[in-house]
Amino acid sequence: TTKLYLDEGGVFDVNGVQDKTYPIVLNGGTFANYGTAVGDSKAQFWNLEVAADSFIDAESEFSTIASKYGSQEFKLGGNKLTKLGAGNFYVIFF
């Protein structure tokens, strides 16, 4: 499986797009949504690993949710994940 690595200073903006299901490794970078709000009814970014202190920038709402509300991974590994922005970021587990 291909992983997206976000190193320090890097920013990945989902830009309001849903159905992105590849794993993301935050290695000091910023995972963001600067586009329209992404609801919680579609699979999106359900494997998130925080490998170094990193950021979530929710200027518009988005979340992590597994396909068909299945299992997902959310690994902090003792690192800090700081939420920025006026929107909400949800980690949805079922």
Beta strands, then each sheet from edge to edge (+ up, - down):
strand 1: 4-7
strand 2: 11-13
strand 3: 24-27
strand 4: 30-33
strand 5: 47-52
strand 6: 54-58
strand 7: 62-64
strand 8: 73-75
strand 9: 81-84
strand 10: 89-91
sheet 1: 1+ 3+ 5+ 8+
sheet 2: 2+ 4+ 6+ 9+
sheet 3: 7+ 10+
end
